[in-house]
Amino acid sequence: MALTSYQRRLVVFLSVATFFEGFDFIALTQVLPTVQREMHLDQTASGILLSVTNAGTVLAYVLVRLADRVGRRRLLFVTILGYTLSTALTAASVTVWDFALWQFSARVFLIAEYAVSMVLAAEELPADRRATIIGVLQGASSLGAVMCAGIVPLLLKSAWTWRTVYLVGVAPLLLMAFLRRSLVESKRFEALTAAERAPRPLVHIFSTSYKRRMLQLAIIWGLTYLCAQNAVQFWKVFVMNERAFSEEMAAQSIKWAALGSMPVLFSFGWVMDRIGRRRAAAILFPTGALSVALSYSLHDQVALTLALAWGMFSVSAFLPLLSSFSTELFPTDLRGDAFAWANNLLGRITYVLSPSLVGWLAEREHSYTVPMVATTVFPIVALVLLLRWFPETARRELEDTSASG
C-alpha cells in the first residue's frame, strides 16, 4: 500500500527525531576518552558514569506511559524540547557530576522520544510496510551516528573540545518547530474512549491478560541490552588503550563502520516485512553476537572496522525488531504502557547496570576482551526465548496481532 502525503511527512518528522537519537548515542562514545582524561576517570569510574547516564533511560518510563493518556503527538513535542535543553546544559558542564546529571536528563527525554516515535509509526503506517518504515527510522538514527562520527574529531579540536559536540544538539528544536505544524494525533489514539484514556495505577498492566507478554518482552530486551548496550560504547576506549589506535584512527574506524552499516540497516525493516520478524531475528542475533566478539578480539584495523560495522548494524537493528514486537503485541490503550514497562523500566535494568560491571571486569582483567566476549551469549538466549514465546506479526493489522495476551 502506497503512503499518503501525510504519512510521508510523518516519516520525515520521525526520521529527524531519530537522527538525533543516533547522534547522541555515538556522541558519548566519541567523547568518552577525552572526558576520561579531563576528569581523571579510570575504567571503573567510566563504567559508573555510563551507568548513571543510562539510568535516565529507565526514568523515561514515566514519560512513555503518559502517551496512552495525553497522546502521542503532545508527548513527542515535550520529549524533543526536553532533550534539546538537556543537551545544551551538558555543554556547560564543568565537573563529572553535572555532566552525568544533564546526560541523565537527556537520556530520559531522548529514549522517551524514541519510544513514542515507534508507537506513532506503528499506529499510523500500513501493516505491510510497518517494519520497513520503522527500519528507515532506525536508519536515520544510524545516519545521525555517521554524522557524529564524522564531525566529532573536528569538534574535539575546537577550544571547547567535547562541549562543542553537545552544542550541536540544539538543532532539533529549530527543525521540530518548523516540522511540527503538519503533525496530527494518531487516529487509533483518537478513537479511544474517555475511560480508556483515564489515568491508571502504575501497575495496571499487571491486572490485565497482557502481563505475561509484557514480562516476556522485558526479559528479551534485558538479555539483548547486556551485549548491545556495551558493544559500541566501550569500543573507542578499547582500541585506543589496547590496540594502540590514535584518536584519529579510532574516529575513522567508527565513521566508516557506521557508514558501512547504514545500507544494511535501512533495508532491514524491508527484510522484516518480507521474511517476517522471527526469521529476521534468527539471522540478526547470532551474527550480531559474533560481530561483537570479533570487535573486541581482532587486532588489525581493517578487520576490527569490518567487525564493528556489522556490530553497529546489529545493535541498531535489534531496536526496530524488538520495537515492532513491543508495539504490535498490545492494544492501543496499553501500547505506551507496555512499551514503557518492557523496555524502559524492566528491560533497561541491564542497560543501566552492565556498563559498570563491564568496566569493573575490564579493570580486573586489564582488558575489555573477556567481559565483552562473555556478553555475547545473552543475545543467543534472547533469540531462543523470542522464537518460543512470540507469534509472527508481519503484515498483520495491530488489532489482529494484539487480539489477546
Helices and strands as residue ranges (DSSP letters): H 5-39, H 43-64, H 67-70, H 72-91, H 96-124, G 127-129, H 130-155, H 162-167, G 168-170, H 171-179, G 180-182, H 187-190, H 194-197, G 204-207, H 211-233, H 235-242, H 247-275, H 277-295, H 301-328, H 332-339, I 340-347, H 349-365, H 369-375, H 377-389, H 398-401
